[in-house]
Amino acid sequence: MRFAILLDAGFLKQKLGSREIPTTAKQILEFTNKIAKREELKDHSLHRIYYCDAEPMSG
């Protein structure tokens, strides 16, 4: 079995960083590695990481 990680960049940047100290690629990589190492996923392999950074939909 394989799995994918879907990241909402706006939410992730807000949770991992701040205006004074923006989120780095290294922090995002560490975060995704933590997800991939979860016990529930031990028998699965990472297929892909989707990273979406877009303005919220309006109107």
PQR file with spaces between the fields and no chain letter, atoms N, CA, C, O and H, PARSE charges and radii, in Angstrom:
ATOM       1  N    MET     1       0.836   -1.185    0.000 -0.4000 1.5000
ATOM       2  CA   MET     1       0.000    0.000    0.000 -0.0000 2.0000
ATOM       3  C    MET     1       0.883    1.252    0.000  0.5500 1.7000
ATOM       4  O    MET     1       1.969    1.280    0.579 -0.5500 1.4000
ATOM       5  N    ARG     2       0.375    2.268   -0.666 -0.4000 1.5000
ATOM       6  CA   ARG     2       1.080    3.553   -0.701 -0.0000 2.0000
ATOM       7  C    ARG     2       0.154    4.644   -0.174  0.5500 1.7000
ATOM       8  O    ARG     2      -1.066    4.481   -0.151 -0.5500 1.4000
ATOM       9  H    ARG     2      -0.507    2.245   -1.136  0.4000 1.0000
ATOM      10  N    PHE     3       0.745    5.748    0.245 -0.4000 1.5000
ATOM      11  CA   PHE     3      -0.051    6.863    0.740 -0.0000 2.0000
ATOM      12  C    PHE     3       0.525    8.176    0.212  0.5500 1.7000
ATOM      13  O    PHE     3       1.681    8.253   -0.203 -0.5500 1.4000
ATOM      14  H    PHE     3       1.736    5.880    0.226  0.4000 1.0000
ATOM      15  N    ALA     4      -0.313    9.196    0.244 -0.4000 1.5000
ATOM      16  CA   ALA     4       0.092   10.542   -0.167 -0.0000 2.0000
ATOM      17  C    ALA     4      -0.148   11.485    1.008  0.5500 1.7000
ATOM      18  O    ALA     4      -1.029   11.255    1.835 -0.5500 1.4000
ATOM      19  H    ALA     4      -1.253    9.134    0.581  0.4000 1.0000
ATOM      20  N    ILE     5       0.638   12.532    1.066 -0.4000 1.5000
ATOM      21  CA   ILE     5       0.463   13.582    2.071 -0.0000 2.0000
ATOM      22  C    ILE     5       0.005   14.831    1.332  0.5500 1.7000
ATOM      23  O    ILE     5       0.635   15.252    0.361 -0.5500 1.4000
ATOM      24  H    ILE     5       1.354   12.719    0.393  0.4000 1.0000
ATOM      25  N    LEU     6      -1.087   15.419    1.792 -0.4000 1.5000
ATOM      26  CA   LEU     6      -1.612   16.637    1.190 -0.0000 2.0000
ATOM      27  C    LEU     6      -1.397   17.790    2.168  0.5500 1.7000
ATOM      28  O    LEU     6      -1.894   17.749    3.294 -0.5500 1.4000
ATOM      29  H    LEU     6      -1.598   15.078    2.580  0.4000 1.0000
ATOM      30  N    LEU     7      -0.666   18.807    1.748 -0.4000 1.5000
ATOM      31  CA   LEU     7      -0.346   19.924    2.619 -0.0000 2.0000
ATOM      32  C    LEU     7      -1.006   21.211    2.123  0.5500 1.7000
ATOM      33  O    LEU     7      -0.855   21.589    0.961 -0.5500 1.4000
ATOM      34  H    LEU     7      -0.262   18.840    0.834  0.4000 1.0000
ATOM      35  N    ASP     8      -1.730   21.872    3.007 -0.4000 1.5000
ATOM      36  CA   ASP     8      -2.276   23.200    2.748 -0.0000 2.0000
ATOM      37  C    ASP     8      -1.206   24.180    3.225  0.5500 1.7000
ATOM      38  O    ASP     8      -1.034   24.378    4.428 -0.5500 1.4000
ATOM      39  H    ASP     8      -1.853   21.565    3.950  0.4000 1.0000
ATOM      40  N    ALA     9      -0.496   24.787    2.293 -0.4000 1.5000
ATOM      41  CA   ALA     9       0.661   25.606    2.623 -0.0000 2.0000
ATOM      42  C    ALA     9       0.319   26.778    3.539  0.5500 1.7000
ATOM      43  O    ALA     9       1.075   27.079    4.463 -0.5500 1.4000
ATOM      44  H    ALA     9      -0.635   24.626    1.316  0.4000 1.0000
ATOM      45  N    GLY    10      -0.801   27.436    3.295 -0.4000 1.5000
ATOM      46  CA   GLY    10      -1.178   28.570    4.139 -0.0000 2.0000
ATOM      47  C    GLY    10      -1.338   28.163    5.588  0.5500 1.7000
ATOM      48  O    GLY    10      -0.827   28.836    6.483 -0.5500 1.4000
ATOM      49  H    GLY    10      -1.415   27.192    2.544  0.4000 1.0000
ATOM      50  N    PHE    11      -2.044   27.066    5.829 -0.4000 1.5000
ATOM      51  CA   PHE    11      -2.240   26.558    7.188 -0.0000 2.0000
ATOM      52  C    PHE    11      -0.914   26.109    7.787  0.5500 1.7000
ATOM      53  O    PHE    11      -0.608   26.430    8.935 -0.5500 1.4000
ATOM      54  H    PHE    11      -2.459   26.520    5.102  0.4000 1.0000
ATOM      55  N    LEU    12      -0.132   25.375    7.017 -0.4000 1.5000
ATOM      56  CA   LEU    12       1.140   24.849    7.502 -0.0000 2.0000
ATOM      57  C    LEU    12       2.109   25.980    7.865  0.5500 1.7000
ATOM      58  O    LEU    12       2.761   25.929    8.908 -0.5500 1.4000
ATOM      59  H    LEU    12      -0.381   25.115    6.084  0.4000 1.0000
ATOM      60  N    LYS    13       2.203   26.990    7.013 -0.4000 1.5000
ATOM      61  CA   LYS    13       3.088   28.133    7.291 -0.0000 2.0000
ATOM      62  C    LYS    13       2.678   28.845    8.575  0.5500 1.7000
ATOM      63  O    LYS    13       3.528   29.298    9.342 -0.5500 1.4000
ATOM      64  H    LYS    13       1.673   27.031    6.165  0.4000 1.0000
ATOM      65  N    GLN    14       1.369   28.940    8.801 -0.4000 1.5000
ATOM      66  CA   GLN    14       0.859   29.597    9.996 -0.0000 2.0000
ATOM      67  C    GLN    14       1.191   28.789   11.249  0.5500 1.7000
ATOM      68  O    GLN    14       1.517   29.364   12.287 -0.5500 1.4000
ATOM      69  H    GLN    14       0.679   28.572    8.178  0.4000 1.0000
ATOM      70  N    LYS    15       1.112   27.473   11.159 -0.4000 1.5000
ATOM      71  CA   LYS    15       1.360   26.611   12.315 -0.0000 2.0000
ATOM      72  C    LYS    15       2.850   26.421   12.616  0.5500 1.7000
ATOM      73  O    LYS    15       3.233   26.305   13.780 -0.5500 1.4000
ATOM      74  H    LYS    15       0.848   27.006   10.316  0.4000 1.0000
ATOM      75  N    LEU    16       3.688   26.390   11.581 -0.4000 1.5000
ATOM      76  CA   LEU    16       5.117   26.126   11.800 -0.0000 2.0000
ATOM      77  C    LEU    16       5.961   27.384   11.933  0.5500 1.7000
ATOM      78  O    LEU    16       7.077   27.327   12.450 -0.5500 1.4000
ATOM      79  H    LEU    16       3.377   26.485   10.635  0.4000 1.0000
ATOM      80  N    GLY    17       5.450   28.507   11.479 -0.4000 1.5000
ATOM      81  CA   GLY    17       6.244   29.733   11.503 -0.0000 2.0000
ATOM      82  C    GLY    17       5.421   30.924   11.956  0.5500 1.7000
ATOM      83  O    GLY    17       4.329   30.777   12.505 -0.5500 1.4000
ATOM      84  H    GLY    17       4.543   28.553   11.059  0.4000 1.0000
ATOM      85  N    SER    18       5.970   32.109   11.714 -0.4000 1.5000
ATOM      86  CA   SER    18       5.298   33.350   12.050 -0.0000 2.0000
ATOM      87  C    SER    18       5.734   34.423   11.056  0.5500 1.7000
ATOM      88  O    SER    18       6.569   34.168   10.188 -0.5500 1.4000
ATOM      89  H    SER    18       6.858   32.228   11.268  0.4000 1.0000
ATOM      90  N    ARG    19       5.172   35.612   11.182 -0.4000 1.5000
ATOM      91  CA   ARG    19       5.598   36.702   10.284 -0.0000 2.0000
ATOM      92  C    ARG    19       7.059   37.060   10.514  0.5500 1.7000
ATOM      93  O    ARG    19       7.792   37.373    9.576 -0.5500 1.4000
ATOM      94  H    ARG    19       4.494   35.819   11.887  0.4000 1.0000
ATOM      95  N    GLU    20       7.467   37.010   11.772 -0.4000 1.5000
ATOM      96  CA   GLU    20       8.852   37.355   12.106 -0.0000 2.0000
ATOM      97  C    GLU    20       9.838   36.265   11.683  0.5500 1.7000
ATOM      98  O    GLU    20      10.951   36.549   11.242 -0.5500 1.4000
ATOM      99  H    GLU    20       6.871   36.756   12.534  0.4000 1.0000
ATOM     100  N    ILE    21       9.401   35.015   11.827 -0.4000 1.5000
ATOM     101  CA   ILE    21      10.258   33.874   11.483 -0.0000 2.0000
ATOM     102  C    ILE    21       9.469   32.961   10.550  0.5500 1.7000
ATOM     103  O    ILE    21       8.757   32.072   11.018 -0.5500 1.4000
ATOM     104  H    ILE    21       8.496   34.785   12.185  0.4000 1.0000
ATOM     105  N    PRO    22       9.584   33.167    9.233 -0.5600 1.5000
ATOM     106  CA   PRO    22       8.818   32.357    8.273  0.2800 2.0000
ATOM     107  C    PRO    22       9.219   30.878    8.295  0.5500 1.7000
ATOM     108  O    PRO    22      10.328   30.519    8.692 -0.5500 1.4000
ATOM     109  N    THR    23       8.305   30.057    7.868 -0.4000 1.5000
ATOM     110  CA   THR    23       8.536   28.613    7.766 -0.0000 2.0000
ATOM     111  C    THR    23       9.607   28.333    6.704  0.5500 1.7000
ATOM     112  O    THR    23       9.643   28.981    5.658 -0.5500 1.4000
ATOM     113  H    THR    23       7.404   30.349    7.545  0.4000 1.0000
ATOM     114  N    THR    24      10.463   27.371    6.989 -0.4000 1.5000
ATOM     115  CA   THR    24      11.514   27.003    6.037 -0.0000 2.0000
ATOM     116  C    THR    24      11.183   25.657    5.385  0.5500 1.7000
ATOM     117  O    THR    24      10.357   24.894    5.887 -0.5500 1.4000
ATOM     118  H    THR    24      10.434   26.846    7.840  0.4000 1.0000
ATOM     119  N    ALA    25      11.831   25.390    4.281 -0.4000 1.5000
ATOM     120  CA   ALA    25      11.665   24.102    3.609 -0.0000 2.0000
ATOM     121  C    ALA    25      12.109   22.963    4.527  0.5500 1.7000
ATOM     122  O    ALA    25      11.519   21.883    4.504 -0.5500 1.4000
ATOM     123  H    ALA    25      12.501   26.009    3.873  0.4000 1.0000
ATOM     124  N    LYS    26      13.131   23.198    5.322 -0.4000 1.5000
ATOM     125  CA   LYS    26      13.619   22.170    6.252 -0.0000 2.0000
ATOM     126  C    LYS    26      12.540   21.806    7.273  0.5500 1.7000
ATOM     127  O    LYS    26      12.362   20.632    7.597 -0.5500 1.4000
ATOM     128  H    LYS    26      13.610   24.075    5.340  0.4000 1.0000
ATOM     129  N    GLN    27      11.816   22.817    7.783 -0.4000 1.5000
ATOM     130  CA   GLN    27      10.736   22.546    8.733 -0.0000 2.0000
ATOM     131  C    GLN    27       9.627   21.726    8.085  0.5500 1.7000
ATOM     132  O    GLN    27       9.080   20.815    8.706 -0.5500 1.4000
ATOM     133  H    GLN    27      11.961   23.771    7.520  0.4000 1.0000
ATOM     134  N    ILE    28       9.295   22.046    6.844 -0.4000 1.5000
ATOM     135  CA   ILE    28       8.246   21.312    6.140 -0.0000 2.0000
ATOM     136  C    ILE    28       8.683   19.871    5.902  0.5500 1.7000
ATOM     137  O    ILE    28       7.885   18.947    6.059 -0.5500 1.4000
ATOM     138  H    ILE    28       9.738   22.786    6.339  0.4000 1.0000
ATOM     139  N    LEU    29       9.924   19.677    5.531 -0.4000 1.5000
ATOM     140  CA   LEU    29      10.453   18.330    5.340 -0.0000 2.0000
ATOM     141  C    LEU    29      10.411   17.535    6.645  0.5500 1.7000
ATOM     142  O    LEU    29      10.007   16.372    6.646 -0.5500 1.4000
ATOM     143  H    LEU    29      10.572   20.428    5.403  0.4000 1.0000
ATOM     144  N    GLU    30      10.817   18.143    7.738 -0.4000 1.5000
ATOM     145  CA   GLU    30      10.770   17.467    9.034 -0.0000 2.0000
ATOM     146  C    GLU    30       9.334   17.094    9.407  0.5500 1.7000
ATOM     147  O    GLU    30       9.087   16.009    9.932 -0.5500 1.4000
ATOM     148  H    GLU    30      11.145   19.088    7.737  0.4000 1.0000
ATOM     149  N    PHE    31       8.387   18.000    9.133 -0.4000 1.5000
ATOM     150  CA   PHE    31       6.977   17.749    9.419 -0.0000 2.0000
ATOM     151  C    PHE    31       6.462   16.556    8.618  0.5500 1.7000
ATOM     152  O    PHE    31       5.793   15.681    9.169 -0.5500 1.4000
ATOM     153  H    PHE    31       8.588   18.881    8.706  0.4000 1.0000
ATOM     154  N    THR    32       6.770   16.516    7.321 -0.4000 1.5000
ATOM     155  CA   THR    32       6.307   15.403    6.486 -0.0000 2.0000
ATOM     156  C    THR    32       6.978   14.089    6.894  0.5500 1.7000
ATOM     157  O    THR    32       6.355   13.029    6.828 -0.5500 1.4000
ATOM     158  H    THR    32       7.314   17.226    6.873  0.4000 1.0000
ATOM     159  N    ASN    33       8.228   14.154    7.309 -0.4000 1.5000
ATOM     160  CA   ASN    33       8.907   12.939    7.793 -0.0000 2.0000
ATOM     161  C    ASN    33       8.228   12.395    9.044  0.5500 1.7000
ATOM     162  O    ASN    33       8.110   11.180    9.209 -0.5500 1.4000
ATOM     163  H    ASN    33       8.734   15.015    7.362  0.4000 1.0000
ATOM     164  N    LYS    34       7.777   13.296    9.934 -0.4000 1.5000
ATOM     165  CA   LYS    34       7.058   12.856   11.135 -0.0000 2.0000
ATOM     166  C    LYS    34       5.761   12.150   10.754  0.5500 1.7000
ATOM     167  O    LYS    34       5.402   11.131   11.344 -0.5500 1.4000
ATOM     168  H    LYS    34       7.873   14.282    9.800  0.4000 1.0000
ATOM     169  N    ILE    35       5.067   12.696    9.770 -0.4000 1.5000
ATOM     170  CA   ILE    35       3.822   12.063    9.323 -0.0000 2.0000
ATOM     171  C    ILE    35       4.123   10.679    8.762  0.5500 1.7000
ATOM     172  O    ILE    35       3.455    9.707    9.115 -0.5500 1.4000
ATOM     173  H    ILE    35       5.358   13.523    9.290  0.4000 1.0000
ATOM     174  N    ALA    36       5.119   10.585    7.894 -0.4000 1.5000
ATOM     175  CA   ALA    36       5.451    9.323    7.231 -0.0000 2.0000
ATOM     176  C    ALA    36       5.897    8.246    8.218  0.5500 1.7000
ATOM     177  O    ALA    36       5.762    7.057    7.929 -0.5500 1.4000
ATOM     178  H    ALA    36       5.661   11.375    7.608  0.4000 1.0000
ATOM     179  N    LYS    37       6.425    8.642    9.375 -0.4000 1.5000
ATOM     180  CA   LYS    37       6.909    7.677   10.360 -0.0000 2.0000
ATOM     181  C    LYS    37       5.852    7.256   11.377  0.5500 1.7000
ATOM     182  O    LYS    37       6.156    6.521   12.316 -0.5500 1.4000
ATOM     183  H    LYS    37       6.534    9.607    9.610  0.4000 1.0000
ATOM     184  N    ARG    38       4.619    7.713   11.200 -0.4000 1.5000
ATOM     185  CA   ARG    38       3.545    7.345   12.130 -0.0000 2.0000
ATOM     186  C    ARG    38       3.315    5.831   12.104  0.5500 1.7000
ATOM     187  O    ARG    38       3.469    5.175   11.073 -0.5500 1.4000
ATOM     188  H    ARG    38       4.372    8.310   10.437  0.4000 1.0000
ATOM     189  N    GLU    39       2.949    5.308   13.252 -0.4000 1.5000
ATOM     190  CA   GLU    39       2.718    3.875   13.410 -0.0000 2.0000
ATOM     191  C    GLU    39       1.681    3.341   12.418  0.5500 1.7000
ATOM     192  O    GLU    39       1.823    2.231   11.904 -0.5500 1.4000
ATOM     193  H    GLU    39       2.824    5.840   14.089  0.4000 1.0000
ATOM     194  N    GLU    40       0.643    4.133   12.153 -0.4000 1.5000
ATOM     195  CA   GLU    40      -0.428    3.702   11.245 -0.0000 2.0000
ATOM     196  C    GLU    40       0.071    3.487    9.813  0.5500 1.7000
ATOM     197  O    GLU    40      -0.566    2.786    9.027 -0.5500 1.4000
ATOM     198  H    GLU    40       0.528    5.034   12.571  0.4000 1.0000
ATOM     199  N    LEU    41       1.202    4.087    9.484 -0.4000 1.5000
ATOM     200  CA   LEU    41       1.722    4.031    8.114 -0.0000 2.0000
ATOM     201  C    LEU    41       2.952    3.142    7.968  0.5500 1.7000
ATOM     202  O    LEU    41       3.592    3.138    6.917 -0.5500 1.4000
ATOM     203  H    LEU    41       1.720    4.656   10.123  0.4000 1.0000
ATOM     204  N    LYS    42       3.285    2.396    9.004 -0.4000 1.5000
ATOM     205  CA   LYS    42       4.542    1.633    8.994 -0.0000 2.0000
ATOM     206  C    LYS    42       4.620    0.605    7.869  0.5500 1.7000
ATOM     207  O    LYS    42       5.716    0.310    7.392 -0.5500 1.4000
ATOM     208  H    LYS    42       2.765    2.398    9.858  0.4000 1.0000
ATOM     209  N    ASP    43       3.494    0.055    7.434 -0.4000 1.5000
ATOM     210  CA   ASP    43       3.500   -0.948    6.366 -0.0000 2.0000
ATOM     211  C    ASP    43       3.195   -0.344    4.995  0.5500 1.7000
ATOM     212  O    ASP    43       2.928   -1.069    4.037 -0.5500 1.4000
ATOM     213  H    ASP    43       2.604    0.294    7.821  0.4000 1.0000
ATOM     214  N    HIS    44       3.235    0.975    4.909 -0.4000 1.5000
ATOM     215  CA   HIS    44       2.925    1.677    3.667 -0.0000 2.0000
ATOM     216  C    HIS    44       4.162    2.449    3.190  0.5500 1.7000
ATOM     217  O    HIS    44       5.067    2.743    3.970 -0.5500 1.4000
ATOM     218  H    HIS    44       3.451    1.564    5.687  0.4000 1.0000
ATOM     219  N    SER    45       4.177    2.764    1.916 -0.4000 1.5000
ATOM     220  CA   SER    45       5.279    3.576    1.393 -0.0000 2.0000
ATOM     221  C    SER    45       4.728    4.897    0.859  0.5500 1.7000
ATOM     222  O    SER    45       3.622    4.961    0.321 -0.5500 1.4000
ATOM     223  H    SER    45       3.441    2.525    1.282  0.4000 1.0000
ATOM     224  N    LEU    46       5.512    5.923    1.022 -0.4000 1.5000
ATOM     225  CA   LEU    46       5.104    7.258    0.583 -0.0000 2.0000
ATOM     226  C    LEU    46       5.106    7.321   -0.940  0.5500 1.7000
ATOM     227  O    LEU    46       6.121    7.060   -1.585 -0.5500 1.4000
ATOM     228  H    LEU    46       6.410    5.871    1.460  0.4000 1.0000
ATOM     229  N    HIS    47       3.974    7.663   -1.491 -0.4000 1.5000
ATOM     230  CA   HIS    47       3.833    7.793   -2.942 -0.0000 2.0000
ATOM     231  C    HIS    47       4.191    9.200   -3.394  0.5500 1.7000
ATOM     232  O    HIS    47       4.972    9.384   -4.328 -0.5500 1.4000
ATOM     233  H    HIS    47       3.149    7.874   -0.966  0.4000 1.0000
ATOM     234  N    ARG    48       3.609   10.199   -2.719 -0.4000 1.5000
ATOM     235  CA   ARG    48       3.785   11.569   -3.185 -0.0000 2.0000
ATOM     236  C    ARG    48       3.364   12.536   -2.089  0.5500 1.7000
ATOM     237  O    ARG    48       2.549   12.208   -1.226 -0.5500 1.4000
ATOM     238  H    ARG    48       2.975   10.050   -1.961  0.4000 1.0000
ATOM     239  N    ILE    49       3.944   13.751   -2.144 -0.4000 1.5000
ATOM     240  CA   ILE    49       3.523   14.845   -1.275 -0.0000 2.0000
ATOM     241  C    ILE    49       2.950   15.935   -2.172  0.5500 1.7000
ATOM     242  O    ILE    49       3.612   16.414   -3.093 -0.5500 1.4000
ATOM     243  H    ILE    49       4.605   14.017   -2.845  0.4000 1.0000
ATOM     244  N    TYR    50       1.715   16.314   -1.887 -0.4000 1.5000
ATOM     245  CA   TYR    50       1.076   17.407   -2.619 -0.0000 2.0000
ATOM     246  C    TYR    50       1.137   18.652   -1.745  0.5500 1.7000
ATOM     247  O    TYR    50       0.734   18.623   -0.582 -0.5500 1.4000
ATOM     248  H    TYR    50       1.178   15.925   -1.139  0.4000 1.0000
ATOM     249  N    TYR    51       1.636   19.732   -2.300 -0.4000 1.5000
ATOM     250  CA   TYR    51       1.803   20.990   -1.568 -0.0000 2.0000
ATOM     251  C    TYR    51       1.030   22.057   -2.333  0.5500 1.7000
ATOM     252  O    TYR    51       1.398   22.409   -3.454 -0.5500 1.4000
ATOM     253  H    TYR    51       1.964   19.756   -3.245  0.4000 1.0000
ATOM     254  N    CYS    52      -0.035   22.569   -1.734 -0.4000 1.5000
ATOM     255  CA   CYS    52      -0.884   23.542   -2.403 -0.0000 2.0000
ATOM     256  C    CYS    52      -0.757   24.896   -1.696  0.5500 1.7000
ATOM     257  O    CYS    52      -1.009   25.000   -0.495 -0.5500 1.4000
ATOM     258  H    CYS    52      -0.333   22.283   -0.823  0.4000 1.0000
ATOM     259  N    ASP    53      -0.371   25.915   -2.437 -0.4000 1.5000
ATOM     260  CA   ASP    53      -0.237   27.262   -1.892 -0.0000 2.0000
ATOM     261  C    ASP    53      -0.989   28.219   -2.814  0.5500 1.7000
ATOM     262  O    ASP    53      -0.412   28.769   -3.752 -0.5500 1.4000
ATOM     263  H    ASP    53      -0.166   25.831   -3.412  0.4000 1.0000
ATOM     264  N    ALA    54      -2.269   28.413   -2.545 -0.4000 1.5000
ATOM     265  CA   ALA    54      -3.103   29.259   -3.394 -0.0000 2.0000
ATOM     266  C    ALA    54      -3.982   30.158   -2.533  0.5500 1.7000
ATOM     267  O    ALA    54      -4.258   29.854   -1.373 -0.5500 1.4000
ATOM     268  H    ALA    54      -2.738   27.966   -1.783  0.4000 1.0000
ATOM     269  N    GLU    55      -4.409   31.253   -3.112 -0.4000 1.5000
ATOM     270  CA   GLU    55      -5.333   32.150   -2.434 -0.0000 2.0000
ATOM     271  C    GLU    55      -6.655   31.420   -2.201  0.5500 1.7000
ATOM     272  O    GLU    55      -7.048   30.587   -3.018 -0.5500 1.4000
ATOM     273  H    GLU    55      -4.184   31.500   -4.055  0.4000 1.0000
ATOM     274  N    PRO    56      -7.350   31.721   -1.096 -0.5600 1.5000
ATOM     275  CA   PRO    56      -8.656   31.103   -0.877  0.2800 2.0000
ATOM     276  C    PRO    56      -9.630   31.459   -2.000  0.5500 1.7000
ATOM     277  O    PRO    56      -9.557   32.543   -2.578 -0.5500 1.4000
ATOM     278  N    MET    57     -10.523   30.552   -2.294 -0.4000 1.5000
ATOM     279  CA   MET    57     -11.511   30.785   -3.331 -0.0000 2.0000
ATOM     280  C    MET    57     -12.461   31.901   -2.902  0.5500 1.7000
ATOM     281  O    MET    57     -12.882   31.962   -1.747 -0.5500 1.4000
ATOM     282  H    MET    57     -10.582   29.671   -1.824  0.4000 1.0000
ATOM     283  N    SER    58     -12.784   32.760   -3.825 -0.4000 1.5000
ATOM     284  CA   SER    58     -13.729   33.845   -3.514 -0.0000 2.0000
ATOM     285  C    SER    58     -14.804   33.893   -4.578  0.5500 1.7000
ATOM     286  O    SER    58     -14.586   33.513   -5.728 -0.5500 1.4000
ATOM     287  H    SER    58     -12.441   32.710   -4.763  0.4000 1.0000
ATOM     288  N    GLY    59     -15.984   34.375   -4.165 -0.4000 1.5000
ATOM     289  CA   GLY    59     -17.101   34.606   -5.073 -0.0000 2.0000
ATOM     290  C    GLY    59     -17.430   33.472   -5.906  0.5500 1.7000
ATOM     291  O    GLY    59     -18.356   33.548   -6.714 -0.5500 1.4000
ATOM     292  H    GLY    59     -16.161   34.684   -3.231  0.4000 1.0000
